[in-house]
Amino acid sequence: MDKDEVKRTLRKLLPAGKVVFDESLDRYTSMGVGGRTDIMIFPENTEEVIKTVAYLREREIPFLPVGNWTNLIVMDSGYRGAVISLKGLRNIEMSEKSRGAVSLRAEAGASLSELVALSLREALTGMEFCTGIPGSVGGAVRMNAGAHGREIKDVLETIRLITRGGEPLEMKRESLTFAYRSLDLPEDSIITGASFLLKKGEKTAVEEQVAGILQARREKHPLEYRNAGSIFKNPPGIPAGRIIEELGLKGVRIGDAQISEKHANFIVNLGHAKAVDIVALIDLVIKKVKGERGIDLEPEVRIIGTGE
Ligand SMILES: Cc1cc2nc3c(=O)[nH]c(=O)nc-3n(C[C@H](O)[C@H](O)[C@H](O)COP(=O)(O)OP(=O)(O)OC[C@H]3O[C@@H](n4cnc5c(N)ncnc54)[C@H](O)[C@@H]3O)c2cc1C
C-alpha cells in the first residue's frame, strides 16, 4: 500500500475523527499485550465509519472493529490492516414506552458501565447482570456478553450496523442468531449501536443487585492484575475454571503470564507478559484438559494476528 496516499485520504475522510499509523496496541488491550497495527482509525460518527469502510474495502485493506479491548489478545506481531475504534460513538438516549417499559438507545462505543450507571440513576431493571463487565455496547453485542444466567440477547431490541458494502442497516433481535458468547453477523459488519428494552423497577432493588454483583466480582476475580476476563467458554455442565483448578493448574506460569491463583479461568499479566506467553498457556490448558478429561475447551477470548 502507498502509505502516504492512504494517510492523506483517511485524514481527509475523517475531519472530526483521528487517524494514527504504526500504533502499538499493548497500551489498549486489557491484557497489556499486542504489537503494532498499520493504521488505527477513531471515527467520531456513523458517517465517518461508513466512509472509512468504503475506502478500506476499495483499497482491500483488512479491518478490525474494536470497543474497549477487554476480550482481545493481540499477538506480538500486531495486526496488518486497520483497527477501527468505535469509542468516539458514545451517545445514549432513553425513551419511555408504555406500561413501564424503557428503551435505551446506545451507540457502539458507550460502555456497559454507563448503561448500568444510568439504570441505577433512573431505577431501571434488566441490565444489572452487566455490572462489572468492562465492555462497550458494540463488543458486548458482538460477544453476546453475559453473567449470572443472563445474556445481552435477553435485553436487546435492535442493533444498527454497517454492512461490508458500507450500507447502514437496522436489525431486530428476532432476526439475529445468538449463541453462547457470540452473535452470528455477516462478515466484516460493524455494529454502530443497539437498543435495549428495560423496565421501571425499584431503585433499592436495583442498587442492591448491582452492589452484590460488584462485591462478588471483587472477591472472585483477579482484578489487581491486567486480564481479559474468562479465557475459556464453559463446557456443558461444568465451569471451565473448576476443571482447570482440579487439574492443579492454578499458578502455572509462562514468562509473566500466569493462570490466576484466585480464579483458574483467568490468565493474568504479572507485569511484562507477551501474547506468545498467554497463547502458550492457553494451549497448555487445552491439551491438559483434553488429555485428562477428554473435554475440548474453547477460548472465549478472541486472538488477533498470527503466532510468531
Ligand atoms: C475483568 C473482566 C471481566 C469480564 N467479565 C465478563 C463477563 O462476566 N461476561 C462476559 O461475557 N464477558 C466478560 N468479560 C469480557 C469482555 O468484557 C466482554 O466480552 C465484552 O463484551 C467485550 O467488549 P469490548 O468492547 O471490550 O470488546 P473488544 O474486546 O473490543 O472486542 C471483542 C470482539 O468484538 C468485536 N467488536 C467490538 N466492537 C465491535 C463493533 N462495534 N462491531 C463489530 N464487532 C465488534 C471485536 O472485533 C472482537 O472480535 C470480562 C473482561 C474482563 C477484563
The ligand as a Tripos MOL2 file, in Angstrom:
@<TRIPOS>MOLECULE
LIG
   53    58     1     0     0
SMALL
NO_CHARGES

@<TRIPOS>ATOM
      1 C1        -12.3250   -8.1430   34.3380 C.3       1 LIG1
      2 C2        -13.1600   -8.6440   33.1970 C.ar      1 LIG1
      3 C3        -14.3790   -9.2440   33.4550 C.ar      1 LIG1
      4 C4        -15.1730   -9.7090   32.4060 C.ar      1 LIG1
      5 N1        -16.3640  -10.2940   32.6930 N.ar      1 LIG1
      6 C5        -17.1400  -10.7490   31.6940 C.ar      1 LIG1
      7 C6        -18.4080  -11.3710   31.9690 C.ar      1 LIG1
      8 O1        -18.8300  -11.5080   33.0960 O.2       1 LIG1
      9 N2        -19.1540  -11.7910   30.9190 N.ar      1 LIG1
     10 C7        -18.7320  -11.6560   29.6250 C.ar      1 LIG1
     11 O2        -19.4530  -12.0400   28.7020 O.2       1 LIG1
     12 N3        -17.5430  -11.0810   29.3370 N.ar      1 LIG1
     13 C8        -16.7410  -10.6200   30.3310 C.ar      1 LIG1
     14 N4        -15.5340  -10.0410   30.0400 N.ar      1 LIG1
     15 C9        -15.0750   -9.9740   28.6320 C.3       1 LIG1
     16 C10       -15.4450   -8.6770   27.8800 C.3       1 LIG1
     17 O3        -15.5580   -7.5840   28.7640 O.3       1 LIG1
     18 C11       -16.7460   -8.8400   27.1100 C.3       1 LIG1
     19 O4        -16.6610   -9.8490   26.1450 O.3       1 LIG1
     20 C12       -17.1230   -7.5160   26.4150 C.3       1 LIG1
     21 O5        -18.4220   -7.6200   25.9220 O.3       1 LIG1
     22 C13       -16.1850   -7.1660   25.2740 C.3       1 LIG1
     23 O6        -16.4450   -5.8420   24.8780 O.3       1 LIG1
     24 P1        -15.2910   -4.9030   24.2950 P.3       1 LIG1
     25 O7        -15.8980   -3.6280   23.9140 O.co2     1 LIG1
     26 O8        -14.1510   -4.8500   25.2220 O.co2     1 LIG1
     27 O9        -14.9080   -5.7520   23.0030 O.3       1 LIG1
     28 P2        -13.4650   -5.8690   22.3130 P.3       1 LIG1
     29 O10       -12.5690   -6.6610   23.2120 O.co2     1 LIG1
     30 O11       -13.0130   -4.5460   21.8590 O.co2     1 LIG1
     31 O12       -13.8400   -6.7890   21.0570 O.3       1 LIG1
     32 C14       -14.3330   -8.1120   21.2390 C.3       1 LIG1
     33 C15       -14.8080   -8.6750   19.8890 C.3       1 LIG1
     34 O13       -15.9180   -7.9170   19.4370 O.3       1 LIG1
     35 C16       -15.6310   -7.3120   18.1700 C.3       1 LIG1
     36 N5        -16.2180   -5.9610   18.2110 N.ar      1 LIG1
     37 C17       -16.0010   -4.9880   19.1320 C.ar      1 LIG1
     38 N6        -16.7290   -3.9040   18.8320 N.ar      1 LIG1
     39 C18       -17.4060   -4.2020   17.7110 C.ar      1 LIG1
     40 C19       -18.3160   -3.4740   16.8950 C.ar      1 LIG1
     41 N7        -18.6990   -2.2280   17.1930 N.pl3     1 LIG1
     42 N8        -18.8100   -4.0770   15.7810 N.ar      1 LIG1
     43 C20       -18.4560   -5.3520   15.4600 C.ar      1 LIG1
     44 N9        -17.6020   -6.0810   16.1950 N.ar      1 LIG1
     45 C21       -17.0920   -5.5080   17.3070 C.ar      1 LIG1
     46 C22       -14.1200   -7.2750   18.0550 C.3       1 LIG1
     47 O14       -13.6910   -7.2690   16.6980 O.3       1 LIG1
     48 C23       -13.7450   -8.5550   18.7930 C.3       1 LIG1
     49 O15       -13.8840   -9.6810   17.9430 O.3       1 LIG1
     50 C24       -14.7260   -9.5730   31.0620 C.ar      1 LIG1
     51 C25       -13.4880   -8.9620   30.8100 C.ar      1 LIG1
     52 C26       -12.7030   -8.5010   31.8590 C.ar      1 LIG1
     53 C27       -11.3830   -7.8550   31.5710 C.3       1 LIG1
@<TRIPOS>BOND
     1     1     2 1
     2     2     3 ar
     3     2    52 ar
     4     3     4 ar
     5     4     5 ar
     6     4    50 ar
     7     5     6 ar
     8     6     7 ar
     9     6    13 1
    10     7     8 2
    11     7     9 ar
    12     9    10 ar
    13    10    11 2
    14    10    12 ar
    15    12    13 ar
    16    13    14 ar
    17    14    15 1
    18    14    50 ar
    19    15    16 1
    20    16    17 1
    21    16    18 1
    22    18    19 1
    23    18    20 1
    24    20    21 1
    25    20    22 1
    26    22    23 1
    27    23    24 1
    28    24    25 2
    29    24    26 1
    30    24    27 1
    31    27    28 1
    32    28    29 2
    33    28    30 1
    34    28    31 1
    35    31    32 1
    36    32    33 1
    37    33    34 1
    38    33    48 1
    39    34    35 1
    40    35    36 1
    41    35    46 1
    42    36    37 ar
    43    36    45 ar
    44    37    38 ar
    45    38    39 ar
    46    39    40 ar
    47    39    45 ar
    48    40    41 1
    49    40    42 ar
    50    42    43 ar
    51    43    44 ar
    52    44    45 ar
    53    46    47 1
    54    46    48 1
    55    48    49 1
    56    50    51 ar
    57    51    52 ar
    58    52    53 1
@<TRIPOS>SUBSTRUCTURE
     1 LIG1         1 GROUP 0 **** ****
